[in-house]
């Protein structure tokens, strides 16, 4: 008996789904734009963003010159965002704030346009085009709206994105170190700090500069040893003045002692 009830319930559910799908297909083909608009709002409020997108996409070009154009475009953008389709969401958000610059939703659309690029930003090893675009957009938002409540969040996200760029630069510089090209490693690491002085990886980079300087000196010809050990000593004082106590302290001390010994010799 129970099995029969389950089968009947499943059949009823399937019929309901098929019926709903047929109604939606008819709605897509309809030229009753008022009905489409109302149903699109219903789907949006019910968080059925897939169906909402289908209708809002059809309404967007049709209602450009009407008083509903702003709602259609903004809700279309939000629907793509909720679907995690950040490429199309970013495009429509930008279209919104460029078209409706004085609208109450314009600032939100501008921030979300930048935030879409933040969401598209990949791990450091990959191309950072979206990362750079997000930083530029957040900075532009701060410039345009210096007193906006979202400014603090923009600064936080910019720092996170900058750290990602710094990590990519650091990983590239680290390759020289791993290949034992210590001179190139020092140059690349120092350039990373020049570009990203506030990176959260600063201590790690500074330590690797010190270590690279020491290894460069240790593997030098006699004529260049003294100059390079002196550079190691400079890197040591730079590191310890900024990080007197760190997880690298024991190794830093050993580098200092060996550097001093070699300079004395």
PyMOL commands that set and color helices and strands:
alter all, ss='L'
color gray80, all
select helices_A, chain A and resi 2-29+33-45+49-62+69-82+86-99+106-120+129-144+151-178+182-195+202-218+222-242+249-264
alter helices_A, ss='H'
color red, helices_A
deselect
rebuild
show_as cartoon
